[in-house]
Amino acid sequence: MLNDPRGVRPAVLVMVGLVVGGVGWLVLRLLSAQGSSVPSVGWFSSVVILLASGVVLAEGYQVKKLQSGTAGPRPVSMVRAARTVVLAQAAALTGAAVVGWYAAQVLFYLPDLDVTSVRERMWPILATMAAGFGLAIAGLVAQRWCRIDDSDRKPPTIETAAGAV
């Protein structure tokens, strides 16, 4: 991902979500056909994913402040900035996978939506799916904040190259 100067693209996230969703739906169908119970979802998972989104955005914002020159007394190191880019990309991909997995569960339960227990089970699934979408968006935003555009890069001049010697 870091080799591509554009980073993780939304199209890649859509593909990840579709693949995970398709495989997840098949797994859920197989579990159901074998008589196994489908794992339930709690509210806690959506809270954890939202907290992770906040961490990704906070780290990305620190790098953005470093680039703008307003980092404060303890600026972010370049190694931490590079790690933040990787964190942002991983968060975007993870968010897409979470959306795919829980979308598969929504599709799996959709035919039985008239059953009260299934409707009650659907709310935490939808909340976690929305939190996964938020994590993917947070990853894309943080990745954008960490980006160094070509216009921001200054080519070395003779004076700066001579001063480095």
C-alpha positions, 0 to 999 in steps of 0.5 A: 500500500505504501508503494502506491503514492495514492494509498488505499483507494475506496475501490479497494475497500469496496472489493474487500467488503464484497469479498468478505461479505460473499465469503461470510454469507457462505460461511453463515449458510454452511453453519446454518445448514449444519445446524450450528448456531450463528455467532451473536453480536453484542453492542460492545464490538461497535463501541470498540470499533468506534474507539479505534476510529478515534485513535486513528483520527487522533494519530492522523491529526498529529501528523497533519499538524506536523506537516502544517508546522503547528505540531507544538513543543513535542512534534511527531517523529517521522517514524511515528508519521510513517507508522500512522500511515500504515495504521490508517491504511490497516484501519481502512481495510479492517473497516471494509472487512467489518462492513462486509462481514456484518452485511453478510449477517444482515443478508443472512437474517433478512428472510426471517426479519418478521421474527422478533428475536431476529429483529432484536439481533439485527440492531447490534449487527447494524450498529457494528456495521456502521462502526466498521464503515466509520473505521474505514472512513477514519482510515481514509481521512487519516491517510489523506492527512498523512499524505505529502503532495508533490507541491509540498516537497521542495527539491534540494537546492545547492545551498541546502545540499552544501549545508548538509555536508 
